[in-house]
Amino acid sequence: MSCTLFRRVPDARVTILARRTTSPAPRKYPDELRERAIREVRATGRLVAHVAKDLGVHKEGLRQWIRQAEADAGERDDRLSTAELEELKQLRKENAESGRGGGRRSGRRTPARSV
């Protein structure tokens, strides 16, 4: 789904200002840098902020990478692993394509609750 922004001009013409697409933004940092940063924090025990500064990445970004690595290793229960996130993404895509998404757009009504 793409969205286009419009602006009205005095003579009632419509001018296209920008076009947005739903494609994800490219990754800012290569996977090798991510892996190196995570490995350095875990192996040395240095503070995340110090490692992030040395490598030129934002400290909160590095914290997120570490949390995701812990989820992938099964060390965290509060996050989905990368494999689970990919599976969820694929299932949602298949669900949307099949037209059986549920909810308000499906056309199905939920039965009334009896009291």
N, C-alpha and C positions, 0 to 999 in steps of 0.2 A: 504494500500500500504506500503510495507516495502522496505527498501533500505539496501543493503549490501556494505560495503567498501572492496576493494581488494587492494593487494599490490603485485607487481611483484617481484619475487626473481630471482637471476642470472640464475638458470637453467630452467627458463620459467614456473615454477609452479606458481599457484595462491594461496595465503594464505588469508583466511578470517580474517580480523582484528576486525570488529565489526558489529553488526546487529542492525539496528534501526527499531523500530516499530512506528506506528502512534498513539498508545494509549496515552492518556493524562497522565501527571505526577500526582502522588498522591498529595492530598492537604497537605501542610506542617503544617497548623494549624487547629485544630478542630473547628467546627462550633460554639461550645460554647464559645471559646476564641474570635472568631470574633464578636459574638453578644455582649459579655461583653465589648469588646473594643469600639465598636460603641456606646453602651449604655452609657459608661463612658464619652466619648467625648461629646455626646449630653446633658447628664444630668448635668455634672459639668461645662462645658464650658472650660475645661482645653485645653491647646494646644495639637494638635495631636502628635507632636514630643515628648512631655512629657509623654503622655499616652502610646505611642508606646515603649518608653524606659523602662517605669515601667513594661510593660507586656512582653518585650523581642521580639517585632516584629519590622519590618522595618517601618519607618514612612510613606514612599510612599505606602507601601502595605496597611497600615491602611487607608490612604487617599482614596485609590481605594475602599476599603470595604465600607467606608462612602458614597462615590459617588454612589456605586451600591445600597446601602440601601436607599438612597434618590430617586434613579430612581424607585426602587421597591415600594416606598411609594407614587409615583406620584409627588414628589417635584422637579424633574429635567426633562427637555424636551430634553436634549442633549445626553441622553443615553437610550438604550433599557432596559426594566425591565428584570429580570431573566426569567420570564415566556415567554416574547417575544423572548429572546435569545434562549430558548429551542425550541420554536415553529419554529423559523428560522432555527435552526440546523436540526430539523426533516424534514422540507420542503426541505432543500437542500439535505438531505440524500435521500428522496423519489424522488426528481428530478434527482439525479445522478443515482439511481437505474432504473428509467424508461427509461433512455437513451434520454430523451428529454430536455437536459440541455441547449440547445441554444448555441449560440456562434460558434466558429470555429469547434468544434468537432462534432456538431450535423449533419453535412452533408447538412444542409439547407443553401441556399444562400439568401442573402438579395437582394431585387429588386434594380436595378439601379435607381438612382435619376435622374429625368428629370430636365433640367435647362431651 
